[in-house]
C-alpha cells in the first residue's frame, strides 16, 4: 500500500524520469510517486528515433522504457499530455497546464532539452523538420520513405550525431541527401579534425553530399512546400524536405522562473546541481539533459545530453532523494550506428583540452580505437567497429595514469595491461 504522507514528484516523462520512478520503488520508497510528462506517449528512449526506429529496422513499441501496464503495477501515478507550467518552491507545488496543482515533498526535474530552431526565413514551411520527440520520428520516418520512393532530396543543417544518423537512415530509404555544416568536418567539436574526415569519407561512400564551411540562410518554398535552400556562399541546393539538426537547448524555463541556480552558458548551461544531483533548493533535484553536474571525476561542470546519462542519472537522483550518499561520477558515454559503422565513445575531450590523438588499429578499414590524450593521460576513447573494450577504456580514463602513447597505439599490447 502506498503511504500518502510522502510524495515524490518527477517532472519529465523521458528515460531519466522513468528510471528514477523505477528506482524509487526498487529502493523501497513506499510514498506516492507522481510522474508528469507533457507528451501523450509513455516514457521512451531516444536513440531509436534516429537509429533503428527511424530506419525501419525496429518497431515503434521497442522504444518504450516500460510496458504501459507497468506503471499501474508499480503504483506510479502517470500523468501524460499536460505540461508543468509553474513551480512554487515555497508551497512545494507544481501546476499543470489544466490548472491542476500537485504538491511534493521532493521534486525531480528531468525536463530534458529541445531542438534548436534555424534562425532563417522559411522555417514555417511544411517540409521543415526537427528530431527530438517520438512524434517527430513518426513523421520523419514517413517523409524519408516518401523521399526514397520519389527520388526526393533531404537537406540536413548540421553534421552532428543526429544529422549523420538521419543521413544514414535517409540513404537507406534511397533519398538524396545534402548536409550543410559550418565547420570543416563532421562532428568537429566532438572528435576534432583528426577523426572528422573518417565520417566524411563514410557518408560520401554512401552518396551523401557535404557542403562545409557554410551556413543555411534561407529555406525557399512555394504554396507551403520546400523547393530549395540557400547558403551564405550564395549557392542554392534543391530540397523537398529540410532537417534542422543544429543541437539542443536544455529546457530550463520552469527552473529559471522558480529562481533555481543555473550553470553558466560557457559550461553548457542547464540547471546547476552538485555531485548528488541536488539543485540550489535542497528539496529539488535535476537529472538527464537538463542537469549540469559538478562532476567529481572530471573536476568540472558538465552537461551531457546522451542516452547513458539519462539512464544513469535518473536512478542516481532517485537515490539521493531517498537520502542515500550519491556522487554521480559516471564517465560520459554514447554510441552511434551509421551504415556498417558502429562506435562507442567514452570520456570528455572538448576542443583545446587535448594535445595528442592516438590511433590503435586500422583507421582506413574503420576498425580502430582512438584516444584523446593530455600530458599522456587518456581523456576520452572511441572504439569504432571494435567491441567489448568500453569498460577497459573507461578504466584508463578513471585511472588518470600517464601512459606510453606508443604502447597505447600498439595492438599487440593488451589494453588491460596499461591500466
Helices and strands as residue ranges (DSSP letters): E 3-11, H 15-26, E 31-37, H 47-50, H 52-55, G 60-63, H 68-73, E 76-80, E 84-88, E 93-96, E 101-103, E 106-109, E 113-115, E 128-129, H 134-150, E 153-157, H 161-173, E 176-181, H 188-205, E 209-212, E 216-222, E 225-231, E 236-238, E 241-244, E 248-250, H 253-257, G 265-267, E 271-273, E 284-286, G 288-290, E 291-295, E 300-302, H 307-321, E 333-338, E 341-347, E 356-362, E 367-374, E 377-384, H 390-399, H 405-409, G 415-418
